[in-house]
Every structure is written in C-alpha cells, then in structure tokens.
Amino acid sequence: MPKGGDLHNHLGGAIYAESFVRWAASDGLCVATTSYALGLPPCNAAAGRPPVAGIAAGTAVYDGMIDAWSMRNFDFSRGIGHDHFFDTFTKFGLAGNRHVGDMLAEVSARAAVDHVSYLELMQTLDGGSVAGLGAKVGLLEEFGPTRQSLLTAGLRDSLRRAILALDSAEARRDAVLRCGAAGADPGCAVTVRYLYQVLRGLPQPMVFAQILAGFELARMDHRVVGFNLVMPEDAEVPMRDFRLHMQWIDYFHSLYPDVHITLHAGELNSQLVPADGLTFHIRESVEKGHAERIGHGVDVLQESDADGLLRMMAERHVLVEIALTSNDGILGVRGTQHPLATYLKYGVPVALATDDEGVSRSDMTHEYLRAVMDQGLDYGTLKAMTRNSIVYSFAEPALKERLLREWNAAVAAFEAKWSASR
C-alpha cells in the first residue's frame, strides 16, 4: 500500500543498532561492557572498554549492545520502557556523529521498501554549535536584544556551516544509494525534508538560541521546513520551562510567521508526571506555540476541557502524528487506552508515523499493521490517514502537489491490482 509521508521521524532514533555497531567499529570507538555505552579511544579490553571492532556478532557483548541500544528483548514485566528507550541515545550517540549521510541512506532505503515517498526528519543540523553560542551569549531581560546579540555573535554563520554539512551528508546518501547510476536504490526516489530539532532539556540560553536557529534556518534553506522540540517531555527542565518555551516560540512566530511548527506534546502519563502536568501541554502548544501539528498527543483526555480542545483542533485542522509502537513501548499505551479513536471521532486529522523506528525495531508497514490489529482501523481510514501525511506535510506547495499527484496514481494502481487479485 502506498503510505505517503512519515512526518515524525527522528533521524538518530531511526537507525537500527546493527548499523551503529558497524560505524562504531570503523571509527575505532570503544564500548563499556557494563553499560554498553560507547566511548572514544584509547580502548582497554582489560579494563572493560574493548574496541567495538573486535566484538563478533553473536557474542554476549554484541547482543548486549543491540539490546541496550534498542527495545529488543526489553522485559515489559518490569514496567514501561520509558527510561530504557531514552537511555539508548546516550549509549549509541557517538556512532552517528560521522555518519549522517549513511543514516540518510538507511532511512531513505527503508522508506522505499515501505512505499513511503516523503520524509520529514528531525535533526539538530548545526551539530550543537548554536547551543554553545547560546551559552556564551546568555539571556538578556528582553527577547529582542537577546535575539540580536545571538545574530551579532554569528548565529547565521553557524547555520551556513550547517547547510554545507547537510549538502555533504546528502551527497554521501546519494553515493551510498548509487543515485543517478544503473541499479540505483529505490530510496533515491524518496523526497527528504528536515525539521530542526531543539533540545528542550538544555539550559535556557541554549534552548532560546536553538529555537531562534530553527526559525532562521527554515528561512535560509528550503530543505528545512520547520522545527520541533525534542527530549523527554516529562523531564525536569522541559516540565519546568514548558510555558517559557511557548512564550519564546510565540515571540519568534510573530517575527517569522511563515515558518512551520510541529511540537511534541502530550507524550505523558500519570506514571511520569503529577496529574496537573497532564492538563495543558497540548492546548498551549496549539494556542501559544502555534503548532500546526502535534506529535503523540497521548494524554489529550487528561487535558483541561478535553472536549473543547479536541473541537478546536478539528476546527483548526491541527494534525496529530500518531506513533503507535512508540507509545506502547515508552508509555505502555495501546489498544483502547490510546486516544486515536477519540481523535477520529472528533474529526481531528491524524497520520501514522514511526517516531524512532530503529530504537523501536519497527517500520512504517508495521505501524499500519498495528493500526489494523491493535486499533481496528479499516482500509478507508488508513487511506485517509495516508493522504493526510502529504496534505499536512510542510513540503513546499509545488512539491506537495507533485507528491499528491504521484500518491493518487500509486493508490489507483494498488487498488486495481488488489481488485484483480480478488
């Protein structure tokens, strides 16, 4: 089935652990055999930090790395997978630093196999330089002077370097997939756009700088179509600073009204935060954060005036990016506990997404299967969700028109083949 776009996909979390092992080995990295966290050389096997290059597939250490870097074999009888899930990123993170192009190749190739034609990938494209600039400049009393100080200090120069790095990564992707050559991988035909991801768990000056960078970079490069806030929503800093982050986004939206915004909101439950922490994130993301899409939205029925919120989201056409496997693995929310049926009942637009398919050991086809088996959705609903994934994408108008035209043709061919086989 043609599945349109994947609008909620973290590039780092989309990579399977086996790929990170290969890259860690090629880069000479070490692994701690107690925590399975990667480290820089020199390695010392006697001290429990052997080189990854010397670890054979199928050994206890190799299998331990795969399990520690993903949800594979996680024991859900111990509780929800929240902590294990988010801990994976600190363990395998070093392996991706020099392989963004290889990561793009992997997700593009997998998307093609899944009949996904469009990706919006979340990535902090400047590699952290903007956060460092924010720490150096700090926060002034007024938003405007802080913004001007960051621009004067060279924020746009950092973003120009980020654009060059993206050019290089995309060239590597094309080389790996043999794009333009005989026998090119079908992943070459997958269109990729980017969402600048802001690390909302960082200190305030860094978050402010990154939010500004998201707005600026979307103006500087057409491939960057918007921005999002990432890191666990329930963590201390994101909970404490949530309303402050919305104030900053509200301010920047007044200066950059054409920049698209999608926000993680409502990826919470009562096991993670007190009851009052469940009552306002989605609403304020829409009203103050100007979110055109919401990522996850799992706790919507715990929001104050949930009925009014759902009606507002339907009226404003705020799409919810539904990540069924992720919501089950991280929050333990599945079946009738999931609000997907409620969103559909209220007419809120929805689309399926993978979130972190490598960590979750999933893919888009599995998300569609889960929507049928776990949520009871029929083909017509799946088809509407698939169309939504293009209509509510942040792709530029001409690209969106082409993607819709190609999707319509692909669906017609799929349905004709399906009818003939019956």
VEXTITOR-266415 format. One line per 10 residues: number of its first residue (from 1); their letters; for each residue x, y, z negated of C-alpha. Coordinates in steps of 0.25 Angstrom, whole numbers, plus 5000, padded with zeros to 4 digits. Each point is the difference from the previous one (the first is absolute). Layout:
NUM	A	X/Y/Z  ...
END
This chain:
1	MPKGGDLHNH	5000/5000/5000  5006/5014/5003  5001/5007/4987  5003/5014/5003  5009/5007/4990  5007/4998/4987  4998/5013/4992  5006/4996/4987  5013/4993/5001  5013/5003/4992
11	LGGAIYAESF	5012/4997/5009  5009/4995/4988  4989/4991/4995  4996/4995/5014  5013/4992/5001  5001/4985/4996  5010/4997/4990  5008/4991/5009  5003/5011/5009  5006/5008/4988
21	VRWAASDGLC	5008/4988/4996  5007/5000/5014  5002/5015/5000  5006/5000/4986  5009/4989/5004  5005/5007/5013  5002/5013/4991  5009/4993/4990  4990/5002/4988  5000/4992/4987
31	VATTSYALGL	4988/4994/4992  4999/4999/4985  4996/4985/4998  4992/5004/4988  4991/5011/5005  5002/4998/5015  5003/5015/5002  5009/5004/5011  5013/5008/4997  5012/5006/5007
41	PPCNAAAGRP	5013/4993/5001  5009/4995/4995  4993/4988/4997  5004/4990/4989  4994/4986/5000  5006/4996/4987  4993/5012/4993  4987/4996/5007  5001/5010/5011  5003/4991/5013
51	PVAGIAAGTA	5000/5006/5014  4987/4998/5007  5008/4995/5012  5004/4987/4992  4986/4996/4996  4994/4989/5008  4985/4999/5004  4993/4990/4991  5009/5002/4988  4994/5004/4987
61	VYDGMIDAWS	5006/5014/5001  4995/5002/5014  4986/4995/4996  5001/5009/4988  5003/5012/5008  4988/4997/5009  4990/4999/4988  5006/5012/4993  4999/5009/5013  4985/4996/5003
71	MRNFDFSRGI	4988/4994/4994  5003/4986/5005  4998/4990/4989  4995/5010/4990  4993/4994/4988  4987/5008/4999  4996/4992/4988  5010/5010/4993  4991/5011/5004  4999/5010/5012
81	GHDHFFDTFT	5012/5002/5009  5002/5015/4998  5013/5000/4993  5006/4989/5008  4996/5007/5013  5005/5013/4997  5013/4995/4994  5004/4993/5014  5003/5014/5006  5011/5003/4990
91	KFGLAGNRHV	5006/4986/5003  5001/4999/5015  5001/5015/5003  5014/5001/5003  4999/4990/5011  4991/5009/5009  5009/5013/4999  5008/4997/5012  4989/4992/5008  4988/5010/5002
101	GDMLAEVSAR	5001/4997/5015  5000/4985/4997  4988/5002/4991  4992/5007/5011  5003/4989/5009  4995/4989/4991  4987/5008/4997  4997/5003/5014  5003/4986/5005  4990/4994/4989
111	AAVDHVSYLE	4990/5011/5004  5000/4995/5014  4998/4985/4996  4988/5005/4991  4994/5008/5012  5002/5013/4993  5003/5011/5010  5003/5012/4990  5008/5002/4987  5001/5012/4990
121	LMQTLDGGSV	5012/4996/4992  5003/5007/4987  5014/5003/4998  5009/5011/4992  5006/5004/5013  5011/5009/4995  5006/4989/4991  4999/5008/4987  5007/5012/5004  4988/5009/4998
131	AGLGAKVGLL	4998/4995/4986  5014/5004/4997  4998/5014/5005  4987/5001/4992  5008/4996/4987  5011/5011/5004  4990/5011/5003  4990/4997/4988  4986/5005/4998  4997/5015/4999
141	EEFGPTRQSL	4988/5006/4994  4992/5002/5013  4999/4990/5011  5003/5009/5011  5014/5005/4995  5003/4985/4997  4997/4996/5015  5008/5012/5005  5012/4996/4992  5000/4986/5005
151	LTAGLRDSLR	4999/5005/5014  5012/5009/4998  5008/4989/4993  4999/4992/5013  4988/4991/4999  4997/5001/5015  5015/4996/5003  4997/4987/4992  4988/4998/5008  5008/5002/5013
161	RAILALDSAE	5009/4989/4996  4989/4991/4996  4994/5002/5014  5014/4996/5006  5000/4988/4991  4986/4996/5005  5005/5001/5014  5011/4990/4997  4991/4991/4993  4990/4999/5011
171	ARRDAVLRCG	5012/4998/5010  5004/4988/4992  4986/4995/5000  4999/5001/5015  5014/4993/5001  4996/4988/4991  4987/4998/5007  5006/5002/5014  4990/5011/5003  5001/5003/5015
181	AAGADPGCAV	5008/4987/5004  4995/4987/5005  4994/4991/4989  4997/5012/4991  4993/4997/4987  4985/5004/5000  5003/5008/4988  5005/5011/5010  4986/5003/5004  4996/5003/4985
191	TVRYLYQVLR	4999/5015/4998  5006/5005/4987  4998/5013/4992  5005/5003/4986  4994/5006/4987  5010/5007/4992  5000/4993/4986  5001/5009/4988  5006/4992/4987  4990/5006/4990
201	GLPQPMVFAQ	5007/4993/4988  5012/5009/5002  5002/5013/4991  4991/5012/5004  5010/5008/5008  5003/4988/5009  4986/4997/5002  4997/5014/5004  5011/5000/5010  4996/4987/5006
211	ILAGFELARM	4985/5005/5002  5005/5012/5007  5009/4991/5009  4988/4992/5004  4993/5012/5005  5012/5006/5006  5004/4987/5007  4986/4998/5006  5002/5014/5007  5014/4997/5005
221	DHRVVGFNLV	4998/4986/5006  4988/4994/5007  5003/4986/4995  4998/5004/4986  4985/5001/4999  4997/5003/4985  5005/4997/4986  4996/4991/4988  5004/4999/4985  5006/4986/4996
231	MPEDAEVPMR	5005/4993/4988  4991/4993/4989  4988/5010/4998  4999/4994/4985  5014/5004/4997  5002/5011/4989  5005/5011/5009  4989/4998/5011  4989/5000/4990  5006/5012/4992
241	DFRLHMQWID	5002/5008/5013  4989/4996/5008  4992/5013/4999  5012/5008/5002  5004/4992/5013  4986/5003/5005  5002/5015/4997  5013/5000/5008  4993/4992/5012  4988/5010/5000
251	YFHSLYPDVH	5010/5012/5000  5008/4994/5012  4987/4996/5007  4997/5015/5001  5013/5003/5007  5000/4987/5009  4985/4997/5002  5003/4992/5013  5008/4990/4992  4993/4987/4998
261	ITLHAGELNS	4999/4994/4985  4998/4986/4995  5001/4997/4985  5002/4988/4992  4988/5001/4990  4993/4990/4991  5010/4989/5001  4997/4998/4985  4992/4992/4990  4997/5000/4985
271	QLVPADGLTF	5012/4990/4997  5010/5011/5005  4994/5013/4995  4990/5005/4990  4986/5002/5004  5001/5015/5002  5011/4998/5010  4990/4993/5010  4990/5011/5001  5006/5011/5009
281	HIRESVEKGH	5012/4995/5009  4992/4997/5013  4991/5013/4999  5011/5009/4997  5008/4994/5011  4989/5004/5010  4996/5013/4994  5013/5006/4995  5010/4991/5008  4992/5002/5013
291	AERIGHGVDV	5002/4985/5003  4994/4996/5013  5002/4985/4997  5002/4993/4986  5009/4988/4998  4994/4989/4992  4989/5007/4992  4997/4988/4992  4995/5007/4987  4990/5008/5007
301	LQESDADGLL	4988/4995/4992  5007/5005/4987  5001/5014/5006  4991/5010/4993  4987/5001/5009  5005/4989/5009  4987/5001/5007  5002/5014/5004  5015/4998/5003  4996/4988/5010
311	RMMAERHVLV	4990/5009/5007  5010/5011/5001  5010/4991/5006  4990/4995/5010  4995/5014/5004  5015/5005/5001  5004/4987/5008  5011/4997/4990  5005/4987/5004  5005/4989/4990
321	EIALTSNDGI	5012/4992/5003  4996/4986/4995  5012/4991/4996  4993/4987/4995  5013/4991/4998  5007/5012/4993  4988/5003/4991  4999/4985/4996  5015/4999/4997  5002/5013/4993
331	LGVRGTQHPL	4987/5002/4993  4993/4986/5000  4988/5007/5007  4994/4990/5010  4986/4995/5005  4988/5008/4994  5009/5008/4991  5006/5007/5012  4992/5013/5004  5001/4997/5015
341	ATYLKYGVPV	4985/4996/5000  4996/5013/4993  5008/5009/5010  4993/4993/5011  4986/5001/4993  5002/5015/4999  5005/5002/5014  5015/5004/4996  5009/4997/5012  5010/4989/4997
351	ALATDDEGVS	5011/4992/5007  5009/4989/4996  5015/5002/4997  5011/4991/4996  5007/5010/4989  5013/4992/4998  4999/4987/5008  5014/4995/4998  4999/5001/4985  4986/4994/5000
361	RSDMTHEYLR	5003/4989/5010  4989/5005/5009  4997/5006/5014  4988/5007/5006  4994/4987/5005  5000/4995/4986  4993/5012/4996  4989/4998/5010  4999/4985/4996  4998/5005/4985
371	AVMDQGLDYG	4990/5010/5004  4991/4989/5005  5003/4989/4990  5001/5009/4987  4991/5011/5004  4990/4993/5010  5001/5010/5011  4995/4997/5014  5006/5003/5013  4992/5013/5002
381	TLKAMTRNSI	5005/5006/4988  5015/4995/5003  4998/5006/5014  4995/5014/4994  5012/5000/4990  5010/4997/5011  4994/5012/5008  5001/5009/4987  5015/4996/4999  5002/5008/5013
391	VYSFAEPALK	4989/5011/4999  5005/5004/4986  5015/4999/5003  5008/5012/5000  5005/4998/5014  5001/5012/5009  4987/5001/5009  5006/4995/5013  5006/4988/4993  4987/4997/4993
401	ERLLREWNAA	4992/5001/5013  5010/4990/5006  4999/4991/4988  4985/5000/5000  4999/4997/5015  5010/4988/4999  4993/4995/4988  4987/5000/5007  5006/4992/5012  5006/4990/4991
411	VAAFEAKWSA	4988/4998/4992  4991/4998/5012  5010/4990/5005  5001/4993/4987  4985/4999/4999  4998/4995/5014  5011/4989/4997  4993/4997/4987  4986/4999/5007  5006/4991/5011
421	SR	5006/4990/4990  4986/4998/4993
END
